[in-house]
Amino acid sequence: MKMHSLLPLVAFTPTRASTVNDFACKLTTEHPNPLVLLHGLGATSDEDLNFLQSWLQSQGYCTYAQTYGAYDGFPLLGGLRPIIDSSAEIAAYLRTVAEHTGAPKIDLVGHSEGAFQSLYVPKFQGVSDLLDKVVAIAPPTRGTDFGGLYRLADAFGQASRDAGGNVLRTFGCPACDELTPGGAAVARLNDGQPIVQKGNTLTVIVSRGDEMVTPHETSWVREDGVNNIYVQDFCPLDPVGHIGEAYDLNVWNLVKNALDGTPEKKFFCVLGSPGKI
């Protein structure tokens, strides 16, 4: 099996949409918080959320992004390294953004593994006091079976599951194994203590058409005050799939609603991307 088939959360779109990390960007009273975006597994800051980032910039936000979890000398695939290593990189970057912008609070938007990190980093890396609004798009909060691949492995017993995890780690993607049901990072995130940290507001956005983070309900954070929503609650005809969630205008509007504190605001729905994109 080729490595790409082991990375179903990957989004490859090499076009860079806009300049990022402009610390000269002027924060406004309408958008007072700098916004950091976290890409998905196998992607980088130049892809996956780059078009959402450009769109949010056009809406008046100051946006920032940095590739995390890439191996030295191989910068084209991010998010592969252990979750704890990537989370430390992300926390350091959040501190850098806070220092350079002078803003007391930062908003955070992540997709896929980046969405998982948007939950994991505040809980374990000591930066929750820097964060205000957090938006997680399709996070594998309690682990994903990768469209059924791990259900198949589990059917053959724990030895089969362990063997699959060893393959993922051996081929340079420990994060892949950690994001499965029972994976180390998933177990740590769901340790019985609250995921959402004091002073943070969380919105979780999920599509019923997501074919990679499955079952869909694994994304939910079932804690008081969390806004768990389906894309189809607002746009019933949108069949958007996992990778497509990063490029879907309906998802973008839901992100903007969450950042603006107007979660029920209506917007014009487009057809959206096919479920299997």
C-alpha positions in Angstrom: 0.0 0.0 0.0 1.4 3.4 -1.0 1.9 6.0 1.7 -0.7 8.3 0.3 -3.4 5.7 0.8 -2.4 5.8 4.5 -3.0 9.5 4.7 -6.7 10.0 4.0 -6.7 13.4 5.8 -4.2 14.9 3.3 -5.2 17.9 1.2 -2.9 18.6 -1.7 -3.4 22.0 -3.3 0.0 23.6 -4.1 -1.3 27.0 -5.1 -0.6 29.7 -2.6 -3.5 32.1 -2.3 -2.0 35.1 -0.6 0.8 36.5 1.5 0.7 35.3 5.1 2.1 36.3 8.4 2.0 40.1 7.8 2.6 41.4 11.3 2.0 44.9 10.0 -1.6 44.0 9.5 -3.8 46.4 11.5 -6.3 44.9 13.9 -9.6 46.6 14.1 -12.4 47.0 16.6 -14.5 44.7 14.4 -11.8 42.0 14.3 -9.6 42.7 17.3 -7.9 39.2 17.4 -5.3 38.0 15.1 -6.3 34.7 13.6 -4.1 31.6 13.3 -5.0 28.8 10.9 -3.8 25.2 11.3 -3.6 22.9 8.3 -4.5 19.3 8.1 -2.4 16.1 8.0 0.0 16.0 5.1 -0.7 19.7 4.2 1.3 22.9 4.9 0.6 26.5 5.6 0.6 27.1 1.8 -2.3 24.7 1.2 -5.5 23.2 2.7 -6.6 26.4 4.5 -4.8 28.9 2.3 -7.9 30.0 0.3 -10.0 30.3 3.5 -7.2 32.4 4.9 -7.3 34.7 1.8 -11.0 35.0 2.0 -10.9 35.9 5.7 -8.2 38.5 4.9 -10.6 40.0 2.4 -13.2 40.2 5.2 -10.8 42.3 7.4 -9.1 39.7 9.5 -5.4 39.6 10.2 -4.4 36.0 9.5 -1.3 33.9 10.3 -0.2 30.4 9.5 2.9 28.2 9.8 3.6 24.6 8.8 3.9 22.3 11.7 4.9 18.7 12.1 7.2 18.5 9.0 10.4 16.5 9.0 13.7 18.4 8.6 14.6 18.5 4.9 11.1 17.4 3.8 8.9 20.5 4.1 6.2 19.6 1.6 4.3 17.4 4.0 3.3 18.8 7.4 1.6 17.2 10.4 3.3 13.8 10.2 5.4 14.0 13.4 4.0 13.0 16.8 1.1 15.1 18.0 3.0 16.3 21.1 5.9 17.6 18.9 3.6 19.4 16.6 1.6 20.9 19.5 4.7 22.4 20.9 5.5 24.0 17.6 2.0 25.4 17.4 2.1 26.8 20.9 5.5 28.5 20.2 4.0 30.0 17.1 0.9 31.3 19.0 3.3 33.0 21.4 5.2 34.6 18.5 1.9 35.9 17.0 0.9 37.3 20.4 4.3 39.0 20.9 4.5 40.5 17.4 0.9 41.7 17.2 0.6 42.9 20.8 -2.9 41.4 20.9 -4.0 40.0 24.3 -6.1 37.3 22.6 -5.9 35.1 19.4 -8.5 33.2 17.5 -7.7 29.7 16.2 -9.2 27.8 13.2 -8.1 24.3 12.3 -9.1 21.6 9.8 -8.7 17.9 10.3 -5.5 17.2 12.3 -5.3 21.0 12.7 -8.7 20.9 14.2 -7.6 18.2 16.6 -4.6 20.4 17.5 -6.9 23.3 18.1 -8.3 21.2 21.0 -5.1 19.6 22.1 -2.8 22.6 22.2 -4.9 24.8 24.6 -5.3 21.9 26.9 -1.7 20.7 27.2 0.6 23.5 26.0 -0.1 26.3 28.5 -1.4 28.8 25.9 -5.2 28.7 26.6 -4.9 32.2 28.2 -3.8 33.5 24.8 -6.9 32.1 23.0 -10.5 33.5 22.6 -12.5 31.7 19.9 -11.6 28.3 18.6 -13.1 26.8 15.5 -12.5 23.1 14.7 -13.5 21.8 11.3 -13.8 18.0 11.2 -11.6 17.2 14.2 -11.0 13.5 15.0 -11.7 14.3 18.6 -12.2 10.7 19.7 -10.3 9.2 16.8 -11.2 8.4 13.3 -11.3 5.0 11.7 -10.1 6.5 8.5 -13.2 5.7 6.5 -13.4 2.2 8.0 -9.7 1.1 7.6 -9.2 0.7 11.3 -12.6 -1.0 11.8 -11.2 -3.6 9.4 -7.9 -3.8 11.3 -9.8 -4.2 14.6 -11.9 -7.0 13.1 -8.7 -9.1 13.1 -7.8 -8.3 16.7 -5.5 -6.1 18.7 -2.4 -7.6 17.0 -3.6 -6.4 13.7 -4.3 -3.0 15.0 -0.9 -2.8 16.6 0.7 -4.0 13.4 -1.0 -1.2 11.4 0.1 1.4 13.9 3.7 0.1 13.6 3.6 0.5 9.8 2.3 4.1 10.2 5.1 5.0 12.6 7.8 3.2 10.6 6.8 5.1 7.5 7.1 8.4 9.1 3.6 9.2 10.3 3.2 8.6 14.0 0.4 11.2 14.0 -1.7 8.9 11.8 -1.7 6.2 14.4 -2.2 8.7 17.2 -5.4 10.0 15.6 -7.2 6.6 15.4 -9.6 5.3 18.1 -7.4 4.3 21.1 -4.4 6.3 19.7 -2.2 7.9 22.2 -3.1 11.5 21.5 -6.8 10.7 21.3 -6.6 8.9 24.7 -4.8 11.8 26.2 -7.2 14.4 24.9 -10.1 12.4 26.2 -8.7 11.8 29.7 -11.9 12.7 31.5 -10.9 16.3 32.1 -12.6 19.2 30.1 -11.3 19.7 26.6 -12.4 23.3 26.4 -10.3 25.5 28.6 -11.5 28.5 30.7 -12.0 31.6 28.7 -12.1 29.8 25.3 -15.2 29.5 23.1 -15.4 26.4 20.9 -17.3 25.7 17.6 -17.1 22.3 16.0 -18.1 22.1 12.3 -18.8 18.7 10.7 -20.2 17.5 7.4 -22.4 14.5 7.0 -20.6 13.9 3.8 -17.2 13.6 5.5 -15.8 10.2 4.3 -12.6 10.3 6.3 -13.3 11.4 9.8 -15.8 8.7 10.6 -18.1 8.1 12.3 -19.0 11.8 12.1 -20.0 12.0 15.8 -16.5 11.3 16.8 -15.8 15.0 16.2 -18.2 16.4 18.7 -17.1 17.9 22.0 -19.9 17.3 24.3 -19.3 19.9 26.9 -21.4 22.9 28.1 -21.2 25.9 25.8 -19.8 24.1 22.8 -21.5 24.8 19.5 -21.5 21.5 17.6 -23.0 22.0 14.1 -23.4 20.1 10.8 -22.8 22.0 7.6 -26.1 20.5 6.5 -28.0 22.2 9.4 -27.5 25.4 7.4 -27.1 24.1 3.9 -29.0 20.8 3.5 -27.9 20.3 -0.1 -24.2 20.7 0.5 -22.5 17.2 0.1 -19.1 18.4 1.0 -16.5 15.8 1.9 -13.5 15.9 4.2 -10.9 17.6 2.0 -13.5 19.8 0.4 -14.5 21.3 3.8 -11.3 23.4 3.6 -12.5 24.9 0.3 -16.3 25.1 0.8 -17.8 28.6 0.9 -20.6 27.4 3.2 -18.0 26.1 5.7 -16.2 29.5 5.3 -19.4 31.3 6.3 -19.9 29.1 9.3 -16.3 29.8 10.4 -16.9 33.5 10.0 -20.1 33.3 11.9 -18.3 31.6 14.8 -15.5 34.2 14.8 -18.0 37.0 14.7 -20.0 35.6 17.5 -23.1 35.3 15.3 -23.5 31.5 15.0 -27.1 31.6 13.8 -26.6 34.2 11.1 -28.0 33.2 7.7 -26.1 33.3 4.5 -26.6 32.2 0.9 -25.7 28.5 0.4 -23.8 27.3 -2.6 -24.0 23.7 -3.8 -20.7 22.8 -2.3 -18.1 20.2 -3.1 -18.9 16.5 -3.8 -18.6 14.2 -0.9 -15.7 12.2 -2.3 -13.5 15.2 -3.1 
